Amino acid sequence: MDKEIWQKPKICSDIGGEALIEGVMMRGNNRMAMSVRKASGEIYTEVKPCIPLTKRNKIFGLPFVRGAVSMIDSMVTGIKVLLDSAEHVDLGEEEQKESKFDLWMQKRLGDNYMTYLLYGSVVFALAVGIGLFMLLPNVVADLITGVLNIDTGVRGGTLIANLIEGVLRISIFLLYVYLVSKNKEIKRVFQYHGAEHKTIYAYESQEELTVENVRKHTRLHPRCGTTFLFVVIIISIIVFVFAGWHSKIVNMLIRLALLPVIAGVSYEVFKLAARSNSKLVRLISLPGLMLQKITTQEPDDSMLEVAIASLKAVLAQTEDAKDQAPDNALDEAVAGTAKS
């Protein structure tokens, strides 16, 4: 594992990002920037106010509450900016044609079409995620324990059943990521994901944001969402062991009810792991970091330019950024503000 991952950054920032379709989104404390490479070669950059829900409401920002809130907030923001990036990428004539379903939706919903599409996408993503990674492993594990005649009514049987479920959950997740990575378009998104991480590393190292400086950094980052998802899976295995093993319906209801708890605990562990030098905490992050070898790929220089443009735009217009860097460090980092 690259030693840079465990080095304490010179600038401790909360800046994060997301890979888009031919672009990168960077998000600061109160601003979000989206940069997209158009077919003409031009980099289109757009900056918008973006204050997390955890900072708008004191209750949402409480420890073990902010995890679930942040997950939903990030999903809504992420899907919205992903849809926005698709609108700015120049598509071929065939790709620009709207489907019959799109036309039907526009006719029925009118101006609210994109809003319904956005929140519908979030609900669909949650349903698929919960069904595929939470409920399906439990159903399959229940079938396996039945075939093997494992008595789940005793402590040993309960532990075995939950371990089987945990192994299945991890296996399904890894298989899903591997299969998705084989898609050519998704691979380019993973390259932009790598560009995002490298750029954040350069900024946190107080280096001028140039392609040469950014290129040399690792593409694996401890604050990545991939690592967070893996932490969620590990925490869910531990929590469900204490929840016992019941009928299929009861198991599903318990797992659904415990989702906010798992998200809350996972978020706190994730935040600690991203900033701690403890070897035990690092060990928790290690599986997610290894998985980033798939979900991030080495970007080319044109992708690095897009990520740099996005980060510069956020830094240039985020007032809080001045408090994250001493003296001239910020001025050096944002030299040459991105064109929009």
Number of C-alpha atoms within 10 A of each C-alpha: 10 10 7 13 18 15 11 14 16 16 17 13 16 11 19 18 23 25 26 25 22 23 34 31 30 26 26 24 19 17 22 27 26 30 30 28 22 16 13 8 9 12 22 20 21 17 18 13 15 14 14 20 17 17 14 10 10 10 12 18 17 14 12 19 19 23 25 20 19 19 15 15 15 16 17 17 15 19 18 18 22 20 15 15 23 15 13 18 17 14 13 9 7 7 9 10 10 9 10 9 9 13 12 11 16 14 11 11 13 11 10 11 15 15 12 13 17 19 15 12 16 19 15 12 14 14 11 13 13 15 14 16 19 21 21 17 22 25 16 14 22 22 14 15 19 13 9 8 10 16 14 20 11 11 13 11 17 22 17 17 24 26 17 19 26 24 14 19 24 17 13 16 17 15 12 13 14 14 9 15 19 11 11 10 13 15 17 23 25 25 24 30 30 29 34 31 26 27 31 24 25 23 29 20 19 20 18 19 24 18 20 11 16 26 18 12 20 20 27 26 24 22 21 19 18 21 23 23 17 23 25 20 20 18 18 22 20 14 18 21 18 11 14 18 22 14 11 13 10 11 19 18 12 15 21 14 11 16 17 18 19 24 26 23 22 24 24 15 19 27 14 15 23 20 17 14 13 10 10 10 16 19 12 18 23 17 15 23 25 14 17 22 14 18 23 25 20 19 20 15 14 15 25 29 21 29 35 29 31 33 31 24 27 29 25 19 18 17 14 13 18 15 11 16 19 12 10 10 19 21 16 14 24 22 13 15 17 20 14 13
